[in-house]
Amino acid sequence: MAKRKSGGIVETIKTVVYAMLIAIGIRTVAFEPFNIPSGSMIPTLLVGDYLFVSKYSYGYSRFSLPLSPPLFSGRILGHPPVRGDVAVFKLPRDTSVDYIKRIIGLPGDRIQMIHGQLFINGTQVQRDPIGDYVADGDGPKMLLKEYIETLPGGRKHDILKASDDQPLDNTQEYKVPDGYVFAMGDNRDNSLDSRVQNAVGFIPLENLVGRAEFIFFSVDATAPWWEVWEWPFEIRWTRLFSGIT
């Protein structure tokens, strides 16, 4: 009996270890979950969204591995990002921090904001008004203007603007270096992104973790945690398993 019990414990430990290795493998080469803690990507992503990021979309760098060990440089099986991708990346000035933004500029592009309008390679990017949008979840509620922005190549996404006279609405022209991309938040006037060179700046391709694919859970956690009867009403059911564009 003692030997059988001991063998059962060993088998349980082996099962747990195998499960952990499988989970680490999936997170490394396939999908990794992330949650959204801030409102910089509203309306595309809301505070309380939980999403899966595909790790294979851009190939693999050391930042694809747990704890980002410096085992190699560059990317293996690398694929260039597409303009308009919503991507998770390691903050260049502190690679322990994950950021999520939309890739606006590719290597060699010239990016500039003039009176709130986005210019790529000297051409103003088309934006069409949708209407008002009440932004909530990252500070006090704000009434903003929502637009559809059409990037070169035809990719469309929604953005928010408080006005066209905000601190980052008139910038220098940024020339994206080779091996880097330029990213911005969809909540344009409430986003710390590549426009702020001493905080985010250009993002090395090596720092890309993966592309945001779909939301698997979303919750608007406004009620106190102990009010368990409110939990079902805080889930944003319509956002579950929705794709990210």
C-alpha positions as a Python dict, from the first residue, in 0.01 Angstrom:
ca = {
    (1, 'M'): (0, 0, 0),
    (2, 'A'): (282, 239, 86),
    (3, 'K'): (455, 171, -247),
    (4, 'R'): (132, 220, -445),
    (5, 'K'): (62, 547, -263),
    (6, 'S'): (413, 668, -330),
    (7, 'G'): (379, 577, -696),
    (8, 'G'): (51, 768, -717),
    (9, 'I'): (217, 1083, -583),
    (10, 'V'): (497, 1052, -837),
    (11, 'E'): (247, 1012, -1121),
    (12, 'T'): (54, 1317, -1001),
    (13, 'I'): (374, 1525, -991),
    (14, 'K'): (467, 1406, -1342),
    (15, 'T'): (121, 1497, -1471),
    (16, 'V'): (146, 1845, -1322),
    (17, 'V'): (495, 1895, -1469),
    (18, 'Y'): (380, 1777, -1813),
    (19, 'A'): (80, 2010, -1798),
    (20, 'M'): (306, 2302, -1706),
    (21, 'L'): (545, 2224, -1990),
    (22, 'I'): (258, 2203, -2239),
    (23, 'A'): (117, 2534, -2115),
    (24, 'I'): (459, 2702, -2143),
    (25, 'G'): (500, 2559, -2493),
    (26, 'I'): (163, 2691, -2607),
    (27, 'R'): (236, 3035, -2458),
    (28, 'T'): (575, 3041, -2628),
    (29, 'V'): (491, 2928, -2982),
    (30, 'A'): (115, 2973, -3024),
    (31, 'F'): (-99, 3201, -2807),
    (32, 'E'): (-50, 3405, -2492),
    (33, 'P'): (-325, 3577, -2291),
    (34, 'F'): (-309, 3946, -2202),
    (35, 'N'): (-549, 4185, -2032),
    (36, 'I'): (-610, 4553, -2098),
    (37, 'P'): (-545, 4778, -1794),
    (38, 'S'): (-574, 5122, -1958),
    (39, 'G'): (-789, 5311, -2206),
    (40, 'S'): (-527, 5399, -2469),
    (41, 'M'): (-681, 5160, -2724),
    (42, 'I'): (-1048, 5254, -2676),
    (43, 'P'): (-1274, 5197, -2871),
    (44, 'T'): (-1097, 4890, -3015),
    (45, 'L'): (-1000, 4752, -2674),
    (46, 'L'): (-1168, 4836, -2344),
    (47, 'V'): (-1034, 4826, -1990),
    (48, 'G'): (-1119, 4477, -1865),
    (49, 'D'): (-1078, 4302, -2202),
    (50, 'Y'): (-885, 3975, -2198),
    (51, 'L'): (-736, 3872, -2530),
    (52, 'F'): (-517, 3616, -2700),
    (53, 'V'): (-205, 3724, -2887),
    (54, 'S'): (-64, 3501, -3160),
    (55, 'K'): (307, 3448, -3093),
    (56, 'Y'): (380, 3305, -3440),
    (57, 'S'): (256, 3607, -3640),
    (58, 'Y'): (592, 3785, -3644),
    (59, 'G'): (819, 3490, -3573),
    (60, 'Y'): (1006, 3444, -3248),
    (61, 'S'): (1256, 3655, -3057),
    (62, 'R'): (1395, 3619, -2708),
    (63, 'F'): (1088, 3812, -2592),
    (64, 'S'): (874, 3519, -2703),
    (65, 'L'): (1023, 3312, -2421),
    (66, 'P'): (928, 3328, -2052),
    (67, 'L'): (1148, 3582, -1871),
    (68, 'S'): (1302, 3688, -2208),
    (69, 'P'): (1641, 3516, -2166),
    (70, 'P'): (1912, 3663, -2396),
    (71, 'L'): (1968, 3334, -2578),
    (72, 'F'): (1975, 3491, -2926),
    (73, 'S'): (1917, 3821, -3101),
    (74, 'G'): (1683, 3911, -3385),
    (75, 'R'): (1390, 3694, -3490),
    (76, 'I'): (1353, 3332, -3597),
    (77, 'L'): (1099, 3261, -3874),
    (78, 'G'): (1036, 3636, -3875),
    (79, 'H'): (745, 3790, -4061),
    (80, 'P'): (710, 4167, -4099),
    (81, 'P'): (408, 4328, -3932),
    (82, 'V'): (131, 4474, -4144),
    (83, 'R'): (33, 4837, -4109),
    (84, 'G'): (-275, 4851, -3889),
    (85, 'D'): (-194, 4544, -3679),
    (86, 'V'): (-275, 4570, -3309),
    (87, 'A'): (42, 4436, -3151),
    (88, 'V'): (184, 4363, -2807),
    (89, 'F'): (546, 4466, -2764),
    (90, 'K'): (807, 4509, -2495),
    (91, 'L'): (860, 4873, -2404),
    (92, 'P'): (1205, 4962, -2542),
    (93, 'R'): (1316, 5154, -2233),
    (94, 'D'): (1193, 4880, -1994),
    (95, 'T'): (1147, 4539, -2151),
    (96, 'S'): (973, 4406, -1840),
    (97, 'V'): (667, 4612, -1942),
    (98, 'D'): (418, 4501, -2210),
    (99, 'Y'): (244, 4762, -2424),
    (100, 'I'): (-31, 4719, -2681),
    (101, 'K'): (-80, 4970, -2963),
    (102, 'R'): (-161, 4984, -3332),
    (103, 'I'): (128, 4975, -3579),
    (104, 'I'): (101, 5289, -3789),
    (105, 'G'): (449, 5326, -3936),
    (106, 'L'): (675, 5067, -4097),
    (107, 'P'): (1052, 5090, -4155),
    (108, 'G'): (1132, 5385, -4379),
    (109, 'D'): (796, 5561, -4327),
    (110, 'R'): (761, 5927, -4234),
    (111, 'I'): (495, 5990, -3969),
    (112, 'Q'): (362, 6325, -3850),
    (113, 'M'): (60, 6476, -3674),
    (114, 'I'): (-56, 6815, -3801),
    (115, 'H'): (-357, 6979, -3632),
    (116, 'G'): (-476, 6639, -3512),
    (117, 'Q'): (-455, 6479, -3857),
    (118, 'L'): (-226, 6183, -3923),
    (119, 'F'): (13, 6212, -4216),
    (120, 'I'): (204, 5911, -4353),
    (121, 'N'): (480, 5981, -4605),
    (122, 'G'): (348, 6331, -4659),
    (123, 'T'): (-10, 6224, -4735),
    (124, 'Q'): (-297, 6296, -4498),
    (125, 'V'): (-470, 5981, -4380),
    (126, 'Q'): (-844, 5980, -4444),
    (127, 'R'): (-1070, 5994, -4142),
    (128, 'D'): (-1450, 6002, -4152),
    (129, 'P'): (-1665, 6110, -3856),
    (130, 'I'): (-1901, 5862, -3693),
    (131, 'G'): (-2038, 6065, -3402),
    (132, 'D'): (-1995, 6109, -3029),
    (133, 'Y'): (-1843, 5845, -2803),
    (134, 'V'): (-1852, 5836, -2423),
    (135, 'A'): (-1519, 5692, -2309),
    (136, 'D'): (-1523, 5521, -1970),
    (137, 'G'): (-1294, 5294, -1773),
    (138, 'D'): (-970, 5494, -1758),
    (139, 'G'): (-1054, 5789, -1537),
    (140, 'P'): (-1362, 6011, -1556),
    (141, 'K'): (-1611, 5970, -1838),
    (142, 'M'): (-1529, 6186, -2140),
    (143, 'L'): (-1734, 6282, -2443),
    (144, 'L'): (-1509, 6228, -2745),
    (145, 'K'): (-1545, 6227, -3122),
    (146, 'E'): (-1523, 5892, -3302),
    (147, 'Y'): (-1382, 5853, -3653),
    (148, 'I'): (-1308, 5577, -3902),
    (149, 'E'): (-946, 5605, -4007),
    (150, 'T'): (-835, 5448, -4338),
    (151, 'L'): (-466, 5367, -4352),
    (152, 'P'): (-265, 5335, -4675),
    (153, 'G'): (-360, 5000, -4823),
    (154, 'G'): (-725, 5040, -4722),
    (155, 'R'): (-724, 4901, -4370),
    (156, 'K'): (-989, 5071, -4154),
    (157, 'H'): (-1025, 5110, -3778),
    (158, 'D'): (-1198, 5341, -3532),
    (159, 'I'): (-1016, 5614, -3341),
    (160, 'L'): (-1120, 5867, -3076),
    (161, 'K'): (-1029, 6234, -3053),
    (162, 'A'): (-1099, 6487, -2779),
    (163, 'S'): (-1006, 6770, -3016),
    (164, 'D'): (-743, 6853, -3276),
    (165, 'D'): (-551, 7080, -3043),
    (166, 'Q'): (-408, 6837, -2789),
    (167, 'P'): (-39, 6813, -2685),
    (168, 'L'): (41, 6538, -2938),
    (169, 'D'): (-166, 6679, -3225),
    (170, 'N'): (126, 6874, -3373),
    (171, 'T'): (452, 6685, -3389),
    (172, 'Q'): (779, 6671, -3571),
    (173, 'E'): (808, 6438, -3867),
    (174, 'Y'): (932, 6099, -3747),
    (175, 'K'): (1144, 5891, -3987),
    (176, 'V'): (1107, 5526, -3886),
    (177, 'P'): (1451, 5358, -3891),
    (178, 'D'): (1519, 5021, -4049),
    (179, 'G'): (1436, 4742, -3806),
    (180, 'Y'): (1176, 4948, -3619),
    (181, 'V'): (805, 5031, -3630),
    (182, 'F'): (596, 5326, -3509),
    (183, 'A'): (286, 5260, -3297),
    (184, 'M'): (-3, 5474, -3173),
    (185, 'G'): (-309, 5421, -2956),
    (186, 'D'): (-658, 5442, -3105),
    (187, 'N'): (-759, 5675, -2821),
    (188, 'R'): (-530, 5933, -2976),
    (189, 'D'): (-540, 6202, -2709),
    (190, 'N'): (-501, 5957, -2420),
    (191, 'S'): (-214, 5742, -2538),
    (192, 'L'): (154, 5732, -2449),
    (193, 'D'): (302, 5594, -2769),
    (194, 'S'): (575, 5636, -3031),
    (195, 'R'): (501, 6007, -3062),
    (196, 'V'): (667, 6047, -2722),
    (197, 'Q'): (1024, 5960, -2811),
    (198, 'N'): (1168, 5971, -2459),
    (199, 'A'): (898, 5737, -2323),
    (200, 'V'): (812, 5489, -2599),
    (201, 'G'): (968, 5600, -2928),
    (202, 'F'): (1042, 5366, -3216),
    (203, 'I'): (985, 4998, -3140),
    (204, 'P'): (1250, 4743, -3245),
    (205, 'L'): (1105, 4457, -3446),
    (206, 'E'): (1275, 4227, -3197),
    (207, 'N'): (1051, 4367, -2922),
    (208, 'L'): (728, 4255, -3088),
    (209, 'V'): (562, 3983, -2882),
    (210, 'G'): (270, 3906, -3109),
    (211, 'R'): (-46, 4022, -3283),
    (212, 'A'): (-374, 4066, -3093),
    (213, 'E'): (-625, 3822, -3241),
    (214, 'F'): (-947, 3801, -3040),
    (215, 'I'): (-1110, 3883, -2707),
    (216, 'F'): (-1196, 3574, -2504),
    (217, 'F'): (-1337, 3754, -2199),
    (218, 'S'): (-1439, 4106, -2103),
    (219, 'V'): (-1565, 4250, -1778),
    (220, 'D'): (-1670, 4595, -1661),
    (221, 'A'): (-1573, 4553, -1296),
    (222, 'T'): (-1754, 4849, -1143),
    (223, 'A'): (-1932, 4676, -854),
    (224, 'P'): (-1746, 4582, -532),
    (225, 'W'): (-1587, 4237, -560),
    (226, 'W'): (-1799, 4095, -280),
    (227, 'E'): (-2127, 4167, -464),
    (228, 'V'): (-2114, 3832, -637),
    (229, 'W'): (-2473, 3866, -757),
    (230, 'E'): (-2355, 4150, -985),
    (231, 'W'): (-2083, 3947, -1156),
    (232, 'P'): (-2297, 3810, -1442),
    (233, 'F'): (-2414, 4163, -1526),
    (234, 'E'): (-2059, 4297, -1542),
    (235, 'I'): (-1953, 4058, -1817),
    (236, 'R'): (-1960, 4222, -2161),
    (237, 'W'): (-2118, 3922, -2329),
    (238, 'T'): (-2123, 4076, -2677),
    (239, 'R'): (-1744, 4117, -2675),
    (240, 'L'): (-1665, 3754, -2596),
    (241, 'F'): (-1475, 3580, -2878),
    (242, 'S'): (-1484, 3889, -3100),
    (243, 'G'): (-1198, 3946, -3343),
    (244, 'I'): (-963, 4245, -3316),
    (245, 'T'): (-928, 4464, -3624),
}
